Amino acid sequence: MTIATSAVSDRSHSVPLMAALAALVVFSALQYWAFVIAGRFEYPMDDVYIHLAMADGIAAGGYGVNAGEFASAASSPLYPFLLAPFSGFEVQRYIPLLINTLALVASAVLWARIVVDALGRTGAGFVVAVLGLIALNLPQLAITGMEHTLHILATLAVVRGIQLLGDRDQVSVLLIAGTILGPIIRFEALAISVAAALFVIFDGRRRLGVLLGVASVLPVAGFMFFLATLGLDALPNSVLTKLGAGPTVDAGAVEALVAKIAFKLRGLAPIGFLLLLFLAVVNLLNARAGIDRRLVLVLAAASFAGIGHLAFGQFGWMDRYEIYILVFLASMLVVAAGRLESARRQMLLVGLVAAMAICAAQYVSNTTRSWVYAPRGISLQHQQMSRFAKEYVQAPVAVNDLGLVAWRNQNYVLDLWGLASSEALQTRRSRPKPGWGQALVERAQVDLVMIYDSWLADAVAANWVRLGSLEISQPMGDLIFDPVTFYATRPEAQADLTEKLEAFVPTLPQGARFEYASAD
C-alpha cells in the first residue's frame, strides 16, 4: 500500500489557481459590500462570538462562556479550540475570518484538482472547476466566520482521497485526514466518514476501512465522554436545539419522518440537492450492470451520504447546513463522470450543471437580498446590546442571543435560549408555565433581560417591568428577527436601569434607536 502525500498533475496548476482566485474575488467582493453597508467589519452571525467566548473559557482552563460554569454552547467540538490560543489578543476577533479565507482557498484548489483529474482540461471541466464552488455558495459560506468552510475542506479532502484511491490505487493523507477530522469539525461529517470507510472496505482494504471508521468515531466519542465528565449532555446544546427544529408531528415514526423531510425541502437549494441525489442513485443503478466496481462504490457512497442528510440533516439557517452534502454529492458525481463513457458522461455533467445552477439561483438571491445586510443588523443590534451590558450595566444580564454579549464580558450572562444553559434549554423545551424565566434570573441575580419577545414571550414573568425596545432600521438581513425588548426583572431595579439607558441611548449609532415603554 502506498501513502500518497501529493498527487497533483503539473500540467493542471492553472485551473486550481483560477478557481482559488475566482472564489477569493467573490468572497472579497461580498466582504467589501457588507463592510460598506455596515460601516465597519462585522460577521453576519452572532454565533461566531459564541465560539470566541467558548475559546476564552477554554483558554482560562474551563469549558463554557461564564467563569466557573461548564456549558456546551458551540456547535463544533474543534473550532473553539482553534480560536483559544488567541484569547486575550485583539487579533482573536479576526481569526475566524483568516481561517475561513484559508479554508476557502484550499477548498477551491481541491475542488479544481478533483474536476481536472476527472474531466481533463476541457471547456466543461474549466466551467465546473472555476464556477462550481461559487454556484454551491462557498464564498458566502466563508463570510459567516463559522466552522462550515473547514467542514467543506474536510469533505473535499475525503473526495480527493477516494479519487486517488480509485484512479491511482493510492491511499492519500487527504483521505485519512478528512475522514478523521471531519466529524470533530461538525458531527454531520460522520455520514461522509462512514461512507468513505465503507468505500475503502468494499474496495478490498478491509483493515484500513475499519480503522478509518473507528478513527472517525473515536474523537466524537471522546468529545461526548468529555462533555459527560463535565456533567453536561453528551451532545452540545446547539445540536440538541437543532434536533428539535421543524414541525411537531403527532404521528407514527414513519409519518413524522416524512413530515420533517417535507418541511426541509422548501426552496430551490433542496431541489438542487434532490437532483444531485437522483443523479447519483440513477447512475448507481445503471453502473451495477457494468463491470466498473469503483464507479459503483463512488456512486453508492454519494447516495448513502445524501440519503442520510435527507433523513437527518438540516437545510437553510443562512444557507449553510446543506452545503457540505451538496459539495460531496457534486464532487463525487464529478469523480463518477470521469469513469463513464463519453455519452453518459455528458448527460451526467448536464444534470450536474443544472443542479448547481438551481442551487445558485437561491443562494445568489438570498445573499444579495439578505445575507450581505446581516453584518449591519448585527452591528446595530447585538453590538449595542453588548455595549450596554458591558459598559453601562456591568452586572449579570439575560439574553436569547448569546455571542457578542458574552464574549469578553466579565459578568455572568444567562442564556435563556439554552445554548449556554442546559437548565434553560430543558425548561424551555418542557412546555413550561408562563413566567418560567423568573426562577432562572433569580438564581443568576439578573436584573436586566434583553430578548426577542417572539422567541421567549412565555419566559416573561408577571413582575418583570418592560423598559422599552431596541429597534433598528432596514436593511438588516433576515437574521434579525424583531426589536429586542429590555425588561427589569424586579420593580426595584427599574429606576437604576432607566438611568443607565438614558446615558446609553444618546450613544446609539445612526440606524438604531431605543423606544421607551409608555408609563401606562
FENQUIZI-V184325 format. One line per field, one symbol per residue. phi: phi as a letter, one per 20 degrees, with the letter a starting at -180 (. if undefined). burial: I if it has 24 or more other ideal C-beta (glycine too) atoms within 12 Angstrom, else O. Layout:
phi=???
burial=???
This chain:
phi=.dedebbceffcfffgffffffffffgfffffgffffenafbfecffgfffffffffffendbrddgmcfbdeefdfegfffeffefndffggefgffgfffffffffffgffffffedmeefffffffedgfffenfffffffmeefffffffffffffffffffecldeeggfffffeegfeebfgfgffffffffgfffeodfffffffffffegfffffffgfffendffdgfffffffefofecebfffffffffffffecofgfffffffffffffffffffeedefffffffffffgfffffgfcedcnlmlcfeffffffffffffgfgfdefgffffffffffffffffffgfffffffecffefgffffedfffgffffeedflbgccbddegffefldfdfceeffofdbfffffffeelffgnffffffffeledddcbeffecgfefefefdfeqbedcefebnfeeebfeedceecgfeffffffffffegfefffocbddffffe
burial=OOOOOOIIOOOIOOIIOIIIOIIIOIIOOIIOIIOOIIOOIIIIIIIIIIIIIIIIIIIOOOIIIIOOIIIIIIIIIIIIIIIIOIIOOOOIIOIIIOIIIOIIIIIIIIIIIIIIIIIOIOOIIOIIIIIIIIIIIIIIIIIIIIIIIIIIIIIIIIIIIIIIIIIOOIIIOIIIIIIIIIIIIIIIIIIIIIIIIIIIIIIOIOOIIOIIIOIIIOIIOOIIOIIOOOOIIOIIIIIIIIOOOIOOOOOOOOOOOOOIIOOIIOOIIIIIIIIIIIIIIOIIOOIOOOOIOIIIIIIIIIIIIIIIIIOIIIIIIIIIIIIIIIIIIIIIIIIIIIIIOOOIIOOIIOIIIIIIIIIIOIIIOIIOOIIIIIIIIIIIIIIIIIIIIIOIIOIIIIIIIIIIIIIIIOIIIIIIIIIIIIIIIOIIOOOOOOOIIIOIIOOIOIIIIIIIOOIIOOIIIOOIIIIIIIIIOOIIIIIIIIIIIIIIIOOOIIOOIIOIIOOIIOOIIOIIOIOOOOOO
